């Protein structure tokens, strides 16, 4: 009878240790995924901000230059705005699902990366 009690206590101890180890492993995996995601997110955010600044100034320069050529500054801004409206329309019609799939695949790869 004592052997059964010792075996059950030993088994319960091992189950408890297994549960604690599994919890710690899960916690470490979550920390790893979080730090990996943040470490790739922050540099990409900086690059995106720099790229947005470049595009902003390039578009302002282009709009001012076109406006100067056409005689009125606002004509240049209208042309640049119409160009972006056309690009947005084409992307919405033809590339929306394609871009969504690429972003979805990228996110899945980041989450499942070992």
MMTF fields as JSON, N, C-alpha, C and O atoms, coordinates in Angstrom:
{
  "mmtfVersion": "1.0.0",
  "mmtfProducer": "UNKNOWN",
  "numBonds": 455,
  "numAtoms": 456,
  "numGroups": 114,
  "numChains": 1,
  "numModels": 1,
  "chainsPerModel": [1],
  "groupsPerChain": [114],
  "chainIdList": ["A"],
  "bondAtomList": [4, 2, 8, 6, 12, 10, 16, 14, 20, 18, 24, 22, 28, 26, 32, 30, 36, 34, 40, 38, 44, 42, 48, 46, 52, 50, 56, 54, 60, 58, 64, 62, 68, 66, 72, 70, 76, 74, 80, 78, 84, 82, 88, 86, 92, 90, 96, 94, 100, 98, 104, 102, 108, 106, 112, 110, 116, 114, 120, 118, 124, 122, 128, 126, 132, 130, 136, 134, 140, 138, 144, 142, 148, 146, 152, 150, 156, 154, 160, 158, 164, 162, 168, 166, 172, 170, 176, 174, 180, 178, 184, 182, 188, 186, 192, 190, 196, 194, 200, 198, 204, 202, 208, 206, 212, 210, 216, 214, 220, 218, 224, 222, 228, 226, 232, 230, 236, 234, 240, 238, 244, 242, 248, 246, 252, 250, 256, 254, 260, 258, 264, 262, 268, 266, 272, 270, 276, 274, 280, 278, 284, 282, 288, 286, 292, 290, 296, 294, 300, 298, 304, 302, 308, 306, 312, 310, 316, 314, 320, 318, 324, 322, 328, 326, 332, 330, 336, 334, 340, 338, 344, 342, 348, 346, 352, 350, 356, 354, 360, 358, 364, 362, 368, 366, 372, 370, 376, 374, 380, 378, 384, 382, 388, 386, 392, 390, 396, 394, 400, 398, 404, 402, 408, 406, 412, 410, 416, 414, 420, 418, 424, 422, 428, 426, 432, 430, 436, 434, 440, 438, 444, 442, 448, 446, 452, 450],
  "bondOrderList": [1, 1, 1, 1, 1, 1, 1, 1, 1, 1, 1, 1, 1, 1, 1, 1, 1, 1, 1, 1, 1, 1, 1, 1, 1, 1, 1, 1, 1, 1, 1, 1, 1, 1, 1, 1, 1, 1, 1, 1, 1, 1, 1, 1, 1, 1, 1, 1, 1, 1, 1, 1, 1, 1, 1, 1, 1, 1, 1, 1, 1, 1, 1, 1, 1, 1, 1, 1, 1, 1, 1, 1, 1, 1, 1, 1, 1, 1, 1, 1, 1, 1, 1, 1, 1, 1, 1, 1, 1, 1, 1, 1, 1, 1, 1, 1, 1, 1, 1, 1, 1, 1, 1, 1, 1, 1, 1, 1, 1, 1, 1, 1, 1],
  "groupList": [{"groupName": "UNK", "atomNameList": ["N", "CA", "C", "O"], "elementList": ["N", "C", "C", "O"], "formalChargeList": [0, 0, 0, 0], "bondAtomList": [1, 0, 2, 1, 3, 2], "bondOrderList": [1, 1, 2], "singleLetterCode": "X", "chemCompType": "L-PEPTIDE LINKING"}],
  "groupTypeList": [0, 0, 0, 0, 0, 0, 0, 0, 0, 0, 0, 0, 0, 0, 0, 0, 0, 0, 0, 0, 0, 0, 0, 0, 0, 0, 0, 0, 0, 0, 0, 0, 0, 0, 0, 0, 0, 0, 0, 0, 0, 0, 0, 0, 0, 0, 0, 0, 0, 0, 0, 0, 0, 0, 0, 0, 0, 0, 0, 0, 0, 0, 0, 0, 0, 0, 0, 0, 0, 0, 0, 0, 0, 0, 0, 0, 0, 0, 0, 0, 0, 0, 0, 0, 0, 0, 0, 0, 0, 0, 0, 0, 0, 0, 0, 0, 0, 0, 0, 0, 0, 0, 0, 0, 0, 0, 0, 0, 0, 0, 0, 0, 0, 0],
  "groupIdList": [1, 2, 3, 4, 5, 6, 7, 8, 9, 10, 11, 12, 13, 14, 15, 16, 17, 18, 19, 20, 21, 22, 23, 24, 25, 26, 27, 28, 29, 30, 31, 32, 33, 34, 35, 36, 37, 38, 39, 40, 41, 42, 43, 44, 45, 46, 47, 48, 49, 50, 51, 52, 53, 54, 55, 56, 57, 58, 59, 60, 61, 62, 63, 64, 65, 66, 67, 68, 69, 70, 71, 72, 73, 74, 75, 76, 77, 78, 79, 80, 81, 82, 83, 84, 85, 86, 87, 88, 89, 90, 91, 92, 93, 94, 95, 96, 97, 98, 99, 100, 101, 102, 103, 104, 105, 106, 107, 108, 109, 110, 111, 112, 113, 114],
  "secStructList": [7, 2, 2, 2, 2, 2, 2, 2, 2, 2, 2, 2, 2, 2, 2, 2, 2, 2, 2, 2, 2, 2, 2, 2, 2, 2, 2, 2, 2, 2, 2, 2, 2, 2, 2, 2, 2, 2, 2, 2, 2, 2, 2, 2, 2, 2, 2, 2, 2, 2, 2, 2, 2, 2, 2, 2, 2, 2, 2, 2, 2, 2, 2, 2, 2, 2, 2, 2, 2, 2, 1, 1, 2, 2, 2, 2, 2, 2, 2, 2, 2, 2, 2, 2, 2, 2, 2, 2, 2, 2, 0, 0, 0, 0, 0, 2, 2, 2, 2, 2, 2, 2, 2, 2, 2, 2, 2, 2, 2, 2, 2, 2, 7, 7],
  "xCoordList": [0.814, 0.0, 0.868, 0.576, 1.962, 2.85, 3.556, 3.843, 3.835, 4.471, 3.567, 4.03, 2.272, 1.328, 1.254, 1.193, 1.26, 1.206, 2.458, 2.364, 3.628, 4.877, 4.897, 5.369, 4.383, 4.344, 3.409, 3.725, 2.26, 1.309, 1.902, 1.776, 2.552, 3.194, 4.3, 4.442, 5.075, 6.148, 5.563, 6.083, 4.482, 3.824, 3.255, 3.392, 2.616, 2.071, 3.192, 3.035, 4.31, 5.466, 5.996, 6.33, 6.075, 6.549, 5.564, 5.973, 4.263, 3.248, 3.339, 3.24, 3.526, 3.673, 4.913, 4.859, 6.028, 7.259, 7.062, 7.525, 6.377, 6.108, 5.258, 5.519, 4.242, 3.385, 4.159, 3.987, 5.025, 5.833, 6.8, 6.983, 7.416, 8.357, 7.648, 8.162, 6.47, 5.701, 5.303, 5.348, 4.915, 4.544, 5.742, 5.619, 6.89, 8.098, 8.505, 8.895, 8.417, 8.756, 7.823, 8.273, 6.543, 5.58, 5.865, 5.808, 6.17, 6.482, 7.726, 7.747, 8.747, 9.959, 9.702, 10.269, 8.857, 8.514, 7.766, 8.019, 6.844, 6.105, 7.057, 6.954, 7.975, 8.961, 9.822, 10.118, 10.226, 11.047, 10.303, 10.859, 9.059, 8.272, 8.03, 8.084, 7.765, 7.504, 8.748, 8.673, 9.881, 11.109, 11.521, 12.035, 11.302, 11.621, 10.739, 11.215, 9.461, 8.548, 8.883, 8.882, 9.171, 9.526, 10.859, 11.023, 11.81, 13.123, 13.067, 13.89, 12.135, 11.987, 11.035, 11.116, 10.126, 9.158, 9.812, 9.545, 10.654, 11.236, 12.122, 11.942, 13.064, 13.853, 12.991, 13.225, 12.004, 11.124, 10.321, 10.05, 9.942, 9.207, 10.089, 9.626, 11.33, 12.256, 12.466, 12.447, 12.663, 12.847, 11.599, 11.696, 10.428, 9.176, 9.015, 8.543, 9.397, 9.299, 10.234, 9.849, 11.438, 12.384, 11.877, 11.965, 11.35, 10.808, 9.61, 9.471, 8.746, 7.593, 8.042, 7.461, 9.065, 9.594, 10.154, 9.907, 10.899, 11.429, 10.309, 10.354, 9.301, 8.2, 7.416, 6.968, 7.251, 6.559, 7.282, 6.673, 8.575, 9.327, 9.467, 9.459, 9.592, 9.659, 8.342, 8.34, 7.227, 5.93, 5.688, 5.137, 6.093, 5.975, 6.818, 6.364, 8.039, 8.902, 8.315, 8.33, 7.801, 7.201, 5.97, 5.782, 5.143, 3.939, 4.307, 3.703, 5.281, 5.711, 6.327, 6.081, 7.124, 7.758, 6.714, 6.768, 5.756, 4.685, 3.841, 3.444, 3.571, 2.808, 3.532, 2.905, 4.838, 5.615, 5.588, 5.485, 5.683, 5.638, 4.269, 4.18, 3.197, 1.837, 1.357, 0.315, 2.08, 1.718, 1.012, 1.064, 0.371, -0.297, 0.156, 0.145, 0.551, 1.076, 0.045, 0.392, -1.208, -2.215, -2.449, -2.902, -2.147, -2.266, -1.329, -1.707, -0.137, 0.814, 0.323, 0.474, -0.271, -0.806, -1.986, -2.13, -2.833, -3.955, -3.471, -4.034, -2.439, -1.908, -1.318, -1.569, -0.537, 0.048, -1.051, -0.977, -2.067, -3.182, -3.943, -4.32, -4.172, -4.87, -4.046, -4.606, -2.742, -1.864, -1.996, -2.102, -1.99, -2.135, -3.54, -3.706, -4.533, -5.893, -5.984, -6.634, -5.34, -5.328, -4.597, -5.07, -3.466, -2.721, -3.562, -3.614, -4.215, -5.052, -6.2, -6.533, -6.806, -7.916, -7.452, -8.11, -6.326, -5.792, -5.412, -5.696, -4.78, -4.411, -5.636, -5.645, -6.664, -7.889, -8.544, -9.031, -8.554, -9.21, -8.43, -9.003, -7.134, -6.365, -5.433, -5.177, -4.929, -3.862, -4.267, -3.436, -5.51, -5.925, -5.747, -5.157, -6.247, -6.133, -4.682, -4.251, -3.942, -2.548, -1.735, -0.959, -1.907, -1.188, -1.619, -0.797, -2.914, -3.414, -2.78, -2.403, -2.663, -2.064, -0.587, -0.104, 0.14, 1.561, 1.744, 2.596, 0.962, 1.063, 0.67, 1.301, -0.362, -0.809, 0.286, 0.581, 0.891, 1.964, 3.159, 3.774, 3.499, 4.627, 4.375, 5.255, 3.166, 2.846, 2.862, 3.349, 2.336, 2.346, 3.787, 4.113, 4.64, 6.038, 6.728, 7.538, 6.409, 7.026, 6.567, 7.361, 5.3, 4.776, 5.313, 5.635, 5.409, 5.818, 7.314, 7.789, 8.082, 9.53, 10.101, 9.72, 11.011, 11.593, 12.91, 13.551],
  "yCoordList": [-1.179, 0.0, 1.257, 2.232, 1.211, 2.356, 2.571, 3.707, 1.489, 1.597, 2.353, 3.206, 2.035, 2.733, 4.221, 5.071, 4.526, 5.913, 6.662, 7.793, 6.047, 6.663, 6.854, 7.878, 5.864, 5.968, 7.095, 7.846, 7.206, 8.264, 9.631, 10.572, 9.745, 11.006, 11.356, 12.513, 10.37, 10.586, 11.016, 11.92, 10.362, 10.706, 12.123, 12.882, 12.482, 13.834, 14.877, 15.958, 14.548, 15.459, 15.666, 16.786, 14.573, 14.68, 15.46, 16.246, 15.239, 15.978, 17.471, 18.312, 17.787, 19.196, 19.813, 20.925, 19.086, 19.577, 19.767, 20.755, 18.824, 18.927, 20.158, 20.884, 20.382, 21.558, 22.854, 23.776, 22.932, 24.131, 24.34, 25.462, 23.247, 23.343, 23.76, 24.584, 23.194, 23.57, 25.04, 25.736, 25.511, 26.917, 27.816, 28.808, 27.477, 28.279, 28.274, 29.309, 27.124, 27.025, 27.886, 28.583, 27.842, 28.663, 30.141, 30.941, 30.5, 31.897, 32.352, 33.462, 31.518, 31.866, 31.972, 32.836, 31.101, 31.186, 32.474, 33.103, 32.868, 34.118, 35.307, 36.218, 35.299, 36.372, 36.412, 37.491, 35.249, 35.177, 35.744, 36.538, 35.342, 35.834, 37.334, 38.05, 37.809, 39.235, 40.065, 41.069, 39.648, 40.413, 40.321, 41.289, 39.176, 39.036, 39.963, 40.627, 40.001, 40.879, 42.344, 43.107, 42.747, 44.142, 44.519, 45.629, 43.592, 43.909, 44.054, 44.772, 43.406, 43.602, 44.754, 45.357, 45.071, 46.144, 47.522, 48.39, 47.731, 49.048, 49.517, 50.646, 48.722, 49.195, 49.428, 50.369, 48.569, 48.762, 50.05, 50.713, 50.408, 51.649, 52.858, 53.83, 52.809, 53.908, 54.056, 55.169, 52.955, 52.994, 53.526, 54.317, 53.103, 53.592, 55.096, 55.802, 55.593, 57.031, 57.829, 58.876, 57.345, 58.019, 57.992, 58.993, 56.858, 56.738, 57.665, 58.281, 57.769, 58.673, 60.124, 60.909, 60.48, 61.85, 62.132, 63.194, 61.187, 61.341, 61.515, 62.414, 60.643, 60.735, 62.04, 62.608, 62.511, 63.765, 64.911, 65.683, 65.019, 66.115, 65.956, 66.949, 64.732, 64.515, 64.914, 65.524, 64.572, 64.941, 66.449, 67.026, 67.08, 68.54, 69.21, 70.139, 68.731, 69.281, 69.078, 69.989, 67.888, 67.605, 68.478, 69.004, 68.631, 69.456, 70.918, 71.576, 71.417, 72.803, 72.991, 73.996, 72.023, 72.104, 72.065, 72.868, 71.131, 71.072, 72.344, 72.848, 72.854, 74.093, 75.261, 76.116, 75.304, 76.38, 76.266, 77.27, 75.034, 74.82, 75.212, 75.826, 74.856, 75.109, 76.538, 76.946, 77.283, 78.671, 78.92, 80.041, 77.949, 78.075, 76.924, 75.769, 77.228, 76.192, 75.116, 73.94, 75.503, 74.5, 73.462, 72.357, 73.796, 72.793, 71.611, 70.458, 71.897, 70.831, 69.925, 68.705, 70.526, 69.717, 68.865, 67.718, 69.432, 68.658, 67.476, 66.383, 67.694, 66.608, 65.497, 64.319, 65.86, 64.854, 64.1, 62.881, 64.822, 64.176, 63.233, 62.134, 63.657, 62.798, 61.545, 60.46, 61.685, 60.537, 59.515, 58.315, 59.991, 59.076, 58.482, 57.339, 59.241, 58.694, 57.573, 56.557, 57.75, 56.711, 55.462, 54.343, 55.649, 54.503, 53.763, 52.533, 54.505, 53.879, 53.11, 52.017, 53.657, 52.986, 51.683, 50.651, 51.736, 50.533, 49.483, 48.299, 49.9, 48.939, 48.324, 47.134, 49.12, 48.593, 47.563, 46.534, 47.837, 46.917, 45.636, 44.546, 45.759, 44.615, 43.981, 42.778, 44.752, 44.231, 44.035, 43.617, 44.32, 44.256, 42.857, 42.699, 41.861, 40.483, 40.01, 39.289, 40.414, 40.018, 40.589, 39.868, 41.891, 42.507, 41.919, 41.72, 41.644, 41.056, 39.686, 39.36, 38.896, 37.567, 37.665, 36.898, 38.607, 38.773, 39.179, 38.621, 40.139, 40.565, 39.447, 39.264, 38.705, 37.584, 36.524, 36.033, 36.17, 35.177, 35.653, 34.861, 36.934, 37.485, 37.384, 36.983, 37.752, 37.703, 36.271, 36.022, 35.335, 33.926, 33.418, 32.709, 33.779, 33.349, 33.924, 33.245, 35.183, 35.784, 35.092, 34.897, 34.725, 34.087, 32.657, 32.221, 31.936, 30.531, 30.336, 29.202, 31.429, 31.313, 30.758, 31.179, 29.816, 29.169, 29.785, 29.374],
  "zCoordList": [0.0, 0.0, 0.0, -0.693, 0.808, 0.859, -0.469, -0.847, -1.173, -2.479, -3.445, -4.203, -3.411, -4.282, -3.925, -4.812, -2.649, -2.198, -2.64, -3.118, -2.485, -2.91, -4.426, -4.922, -5.156, -6.609, -7.053, -7.976, -6.388, -6.728, -6.393, -7.177, -5.226, -4.856, -5.839, -6.233, -6.231, -7.2, -8.546, -9.199, -8.946, -10.21, -10.159, -11.118, -9.042, -8.885, -8.896, -9.462, -8.275, -8.289, -9.691, -10.078, -10.461, -11.835, -12.707, -13.562, -12.488, -13.243, -12.919, -13.812, -11.658, -11.251, -11.893, -12.418, -11.848, -12.482, -13.985, -14.555, -14.623, -16.055, -16.359, -17.318, -15.534, -15.731, -15.586, -16.383, -14.559, -14.353, -15.516, -15.99, -15.97, -17.079, -18.361, -19.118, -18.606, -19.795, -19.743, -20.757, -18.564, -18.397, -18.679, -19.397, -18.121, -18.339, -19.808, -20.348, -20.45, -21.867, -22.712, -23.623, -22.418, -23.142, -22.915, -23.85, -21.68, -21.369, -22.139, -22.67, -22.205, -22.935, -24.437, -25.106, -24.961, -26.384, -26.702, -27.729, -25.822, -26.026, -25.983, -26.804, -25.035, -24.937, -26.191, -26.704, -26.689, -27.897, -29.1, -29.859, -29.275, -30.411, -30.299, -31.299, -29.092, -28.899, -29.198, -29.906, -28.663, -28.912, -30.373, -30.933, -30.992, -32.414, -33.244, -34.165, -32.913, -33.645, -33.459, -34.424, -32.23, -31.97, -32.597, -33.105, -32.559, -33.125, -34.643, -35.21, -35.31, -36.753, -37.051, -38.121, -36.114, -36.333, -36.235, -37.066, -35.24, -35.015, -36.169, -36.626, -36.664, -37.817, -39.064, -39.822, -39.264, -40.408, -40.276, -41.277, -39.066, -38.839, -39.133, -39.73, -38.727, -39.007, -40.51, -41.036, -41.189, -42.641, -43.325, -44.264, -42.867, -43.45, -43.227, -44.119, -42.054, -41.777, -42.686, -43.206, -42.875, -43.768, -45.203, -45.913, -45.629, -46.976, -47.173, -48.23, -46.165, -46.257, -46.349, -47.098, -45.598, -45.675, -47.067, -47.638, -47.603, -48.955, -49.974, -50.813, -49.891, -50.84, -50.699, -51.695, -49.473, -49.248, -49.938, -50.679, -49.695, -50.299, -51.815, -52.542, -52.29, -53.735, -54.395, -55.465, -53.762, -54.323, -54.267, -55.205, -53.182, -53.107, -54.19, -54.859, -54.353, -55.404, -56.789, -57.617, -57.037, -58.341, -58.578, -59.674, -57.563, -57.705, -57.954, -58.801, -57.229, -57.442, -58.823, -59.49, -59.246, -60.564, -61.671, -62.602, -61.578, -62.593, -62.574, -63.625, -61.385, -61.28, -61.92, -62.545, -61.771, -62.378, -63.898, -64.603, -64.397, -65.858, -66.412, -67.476, -65.687, -66.168, -65.878, -66.39, -65.088, -64.852, -63.53, -63.024, -62.964, -61.66, -60.766, -61.191, -59.542, -58.649, -58.335, -58.22, -58.196, -57.801, -58.897, -58.602, -60.17, -61.233, -60.968, -61.172, -60.525, -60.218, -59.108, -59.179, -58.071, -56.978, -57.434, -57.011, -58.303, -58.835, -59.675, -59.598, -60.467, -61.311, -60.449, -60.702, -59.434, -58.542, -57.792, -57.641, -57.324, -56.618, -57.548, -57.141, -58.799, -59.763, -60.065, -60.223, -60.144, -60.377, -59.244, -59.497, -58.001, -56.864, -56.78, -56.356, -57.174, -57.205, -58.234, -57.989, -59.375, -60.411, -59.91, -60.11, -59.272, -58.725, -57.68, -57.682, -56.793, -55.764, -56.388, -55.929, -57.418, -58.096, -58.746, -58.618, -59.435, -60.099, -59.058, -59.24, -57.983, -56.932, -56.287, -55.973, -56.089, -55.489, -56.401, -55.934, -57.684, -58.617, -58.845, -58.835, -59.049, -59.53, -58.503, -58.569, -57.574, -56.727, -55.271, -54.464, -54.909, -53.51, -52.924, -51.856, -53.61, -53.114, -53.127, -52.228, -54.137, -54.253, -53.096, -52.469, -52.804, -51.689, -50.35, -49.456, -50.221, -48.981, -48.747, -47.621, -49.788, -49.658, -49.294, -48.461, -49.913, -49.602, -48.145, -47.454, -47.67, -46.269, -45.317, -44.276, -45.665, -44.833, -44.735, -43.645, -45.876, -45.876, -45.065, -44.351, -45.162, -44.416, -42.914, -42.153, -42.497, -41.068, -40.541, -39.439, -41.315, -40.898, -40.768, -39.816, -41.72, -41.648, -40.416, -39.785, -40.069, -38.891, -37.609, -36.688, -37.551, -36.344, -36.204, -35.098, -37.31, -37.253, -37.342, -37.274, -37.496, -37.604, -36.309, -35.217, -36.442, -35.257, -34.914, -33.947]
}
